[in-house]
Each structure stands twice: as C-alpha cells, then as structure tokens.
Amino acid sequence: MHRLRLLLLALLLPLTARALPPEQEIFWGELRALCGQAYAGKIVESTSATDATFAGQSLVMQVRACGENEIKIPFHVGENRSRTWVITRTTTGLRLKHDHRHEDGTADKVTHYGGDTATVGTAIQQDFPADEFTAELIPAAKTNVWSFLFSPKKSLSYRLVRESEGRHFRVAFDLTKPIPAPPAPWGHP
C-alpha cells in the first residue's frame, strides 16, 4: 500500500504547481493577478539601433493564459503578433522562453530562447540569464539577461540587458489602465 501511495504521489506531483521560494511565489501571484488583462506600453530605455523597429509602433502585452505552472504573455508590436513570453515554474525557480511564430503559426527558426532564474530574485524583479540553448542559437545573446520588474499596481517592465554590447532595452506597461484585449498571437488559439 505504501508503494502505491508513493507511485501515485510521483505521478501527481508534475500536475500540481511547484513550490517556489517566497519571493518568486509573490512575483508569480502578482503576474497571475493580471491574467486576462492587456496593457499598452512604451519604450523607456533603448541603446541599440536594433530596437528602432519598435519606435512609433503600438506596444501591447496581454497576460493571456495562466496555468498552474505556465503563464503566456503575448507582446504585440504594431500589427506584428509573433512574440509570446512564456514563464514557467520549474523545480529550481522560474524559466522565461521567447516563443516566436510566423503569421501562419509555424515556429520561427529563432525561437524558444531565454533562461532560468539563477537566484530567487525579489517579489518585484526576476532576472533570467541566457541559457546554453540560447547561447548556441544566438551566439551574440550568450550574455543576455532578461528581466521582468513590477512597480506594484503601477507598471510591469520587460527589460533586456546585453552587457557585452552595452545594449539596454526596456518597455514599461501601464497597469493602471487596462485596454481591450488584442487579437490572439500568431500560432496560438
């Protein structure tokens, strides 16, 4: 009987939310509280000409899908609906992946890059250094650190820092003014 309980527990654990350190639990809860809402954003920091394609575009994010262990946040740049941030609970913390799709829904050749938290972070900031997969897929991004930063009830920022090039990019979304939900991101129902 004891072995049967252990077997059942082993089978059910992957289906339940994984326990996180308190700082990450609070961060996760704040993010989940936004589920279903969309917000307009603006660039508040940009040091690279690469980011010029964002200038003058409407920037919208929607915390669209919130499961027990995964949150999907599409990020629309103008009419381009190719980007979705995917934050997942892991056995060691949080993971950020960038899901890039073409208009027909097929995966871009540069997709699923990102990384795992290396520290517990804080209740208002989580940092995701580039993982090995990212370093192989995008060699220039091997020093990337992506971050999500809350100013609770005020704003949520997405930040990219690539120190090797002095690149800093940050877009802040105004949480005080939800907007109508945008169309679904490419490749997602």
Legacy VTK file of the C-alpha trace (Angstrom):
# vtk DataFile Version 3.0
C-alpha trace
ASCII
DATASET POLYDATA
POINTS 189 float
0.000 0.000 0.000
2.852 2.386 0.881
4.477 1.783 -2.543
1.162 2.501 -4.264
0.864 5.850 -2.444
4.418 6.776 -3.416
3.733 5.852 -7.028
0.527 7.914 -7.077
2.335 10.858 -5.481
5.128 10.640 -8.062
2.551 10.656 -10.872
0.530 13.553 -9.464
3.382 15.913 -8.486
4.143 17.029 -12.054
0.471 18.008 -12.431
0.473 20.383 -9.470
2.109 23.755 -9.040
5.717 23.540 -7.945
6.693 25.268 -4.706
8.811 28.369 -5.242
10.848 30.480 -2.833
8.626 33.168 -1.203
9.974 35.981 -3.412
9.111 34.055 -6.565
5.708 32.986 -5.199
4.799 36.640 -4.644
6.073 37.585 -8.113
4.124 34.663 -9.664
0.982 35.729 -7.801
1.313 39.335 -8.986
1.696 38.149 -12.577
-1.262 35.749 -12.330
-3.407 38.553 -10.899
-3.087 40.253 -14.299
-4.443 37.240 -16.183
-6.830 38.160 -18.966
-5.803 41.818 -18.938
-3.990 43.746 -21.685
-1.882 46.875 -21.275
-0.239 49.457 -23.507
3.465 50.029 -23.182
6.163 52.458 -24.169
9.899 52.211 -24.600
11.628 53.783 -21.618
15.189 52.705 -22.438
16.883 51.776 -25.707
20.572 51.929 -26.565
20.626 49.899 -29.780
19.703 50.737 -33.353
18.291 47.195 -33.471
15.384 48.428 -31.369
14.433 51.145 -33.868
11.755 48.866 -35.353
9.793 49.341 -32.106
9.750 53.142 -32.389
6.396 54.612 -33.331
4.639 51.234 -33.012
1.866 50.444 -30.561
3.265 48.123 -27.896
0.725 45.865 -26.188
1.084 42.929 -23.856
-1.633 40.648 -22.591
-1.334 38.176 -19.739
-3.389 35.776 -21.806
-3.058 32.230 -20.475
-2.441 31.367 -16.838
-1.992 27.719 -15.937
-0.742 26.318 -12.679
2.843 26.119 -13.968
2.879 28.340 -17.055
1.899 31.901 -17.955
1.809 33.071 -21.586
2.144 36.766 -22.330
1.843 37.808 -25.986
3.765 41.004 -26.831
2.409 42.777 -29.915
4.475 45.362 -31.781
2.103 47.191 -34.111
0.423 44.555 -36.269
3.187 42.031 -35.566
1.800 39.326 -33.269
4.810 36.985 -33.487
6.090 37.245 -29.902
4.911 35.444 -26.760
6.771 35.388 -23.475
6.321 32.074 -21.687
7.111 31.973 -17.966
7.189 28.528 -16.385
7.601 27.241 -12.837
10.465 24.744 -12.681
11.881 22.608 -9.894
14.541 25.277 -9.283
12.695 28.558 -9.907
11.261 30.301 -12.947
12.040 29.985 -16.653
11.479 32.545 -19.407
11.261 31.491 -23.034
10.506 33.617 -26.082
8.099 31.880 -28.454
8.358 33.422 -31.923
5.898 32.459 -34.675
5.214 33.368 -38.269
1.830 34.687 -39.323
0.811 31.171 -40.428
1.529 29.906 -36.892
4.705 27.992 -37.678
7.685 28.414 -35.378
10.385 30.892 -36.374
13.888 29.443 -36.703
14.900 31.708 -33.790
12.502 30.713 -31.023
12.365 29.283 -27.509
15.403 31.210 -26.360
15.664 32.544 -22.814
16.837 31.172 -19.500
16.154 30.241 -15.890
16.396 32.371 -12.794
19.826 31.969 -11.196
18.734 33.494 -7.867
15.427 33.849 -6.032
15.271 37.499 -7.093
12.722 39.665 -5.341
8.965 39.903 -5.171
9.117 42.710 -7.746
12.002 41.619 -10.011
13.010 38.341 -11.626
16.100 38.023 -13.847
16.617 35.347 -16.490
20.226 34.928 -17.733
20.624 33.296 -21.140
20.861 29.512 -21.052
23.094 27.203 -23.128
20.381 26.666 -25.751
20.195 30.432 -26.265
23.986 30.778 -26.489
24.064 28.161 -29.245
21.021 29.518 -31.089
22.052 33.198 -30.861
25.768 33.458 -30.007
25.559 37.254 -29.540
22.896 36.696 -26.851
25.011 34.498 -24.592
25.406 37.372 -22.099
21.736 38.407 -22.242
19.772 38.883 -19.061
16.029 39.395 -19.430
14.063 40.792 -16.511
10.508 41.463 -15.503
10.114 44.297 -12.994
6.943 45.271 -11.133
6.033 48.592 -9.710
3.020 47.013 -7.979
-0.339 48.283 -9.232
1.511 50.799 -11.443
3.649 49.146 -14.123
5.301 45.982 -15.357
8.523 46.301 -17.342
10.269 43.851 -19.639
13.999 44.522 -19.862
16.856 43.119 -21.924
20.480 43.789 -20.991
23.346 42.589 -23.185
26.400 43.941 -21.379
28.825 42.589 -23.985
27.441 45.219 -26.402
26.242 47.799 -23.883
22.698 47.087 -25.083
19.824 48.024 -22.806
16.168 47.836 -23.803
13.140 48.288 -21.576
9.458 48.644 -22.279
7.079 49.585 -19.446
3.392 48.686 -19.457
0.906 50.887 -17.594
-1.030 48.609 -15.220
-3.352 51.430 -14.133
-5.177 51.451 -17.485
-6.201 48.064 -18.889
-7.051 48.164 -22.587
-9.192 45.903 -24.774
-7.613 42.529 -25.480
-5.711 42.376 -28.773
-6.184 39.564 -31.317
-4.616 36.205 -30.493
-0.878 35.905 -31.106
0.172 34.040 -34.208
0.146 30.284 -33.678
-1.959 30.369 -30.505
-5.735 29.852 -30.266
LINES 1 190
189 0 1 2 3 4 5 6 7 8 9 10 11 12 13 14 15 16 17 18 19 20 21 22 23 24 25 26 27 28 29 30 31 32 33 34 35 36 37 38 39 40 41 42 43 44 45 46 47 48 49 50 51 52 53 54 55 56 57 58 59 60 61 62 63 64 65 66 67 68 69 70 71 72 73 74 75 76 77 78 79 80 81 82 83 84 85 86 87 88 89 90 91 92 93 94 95 96 97 98 99 100 101 102 103 104 105 106 107 108 109 110 111 112 113 114 115 116 117 118 119 120 121 122 123 124 125 126 127 128 129 130 131 132 133 134 135 136 137 138 139 140 141 142 143 144 145 146 147 148 149 150 151 152 153 154 155 156 157 158 159 160 161 162 163 164 165 166 167 168 169 170 171 172 173 174 175 176 177 178 179 180 181 182 183 184 185 186 187 188
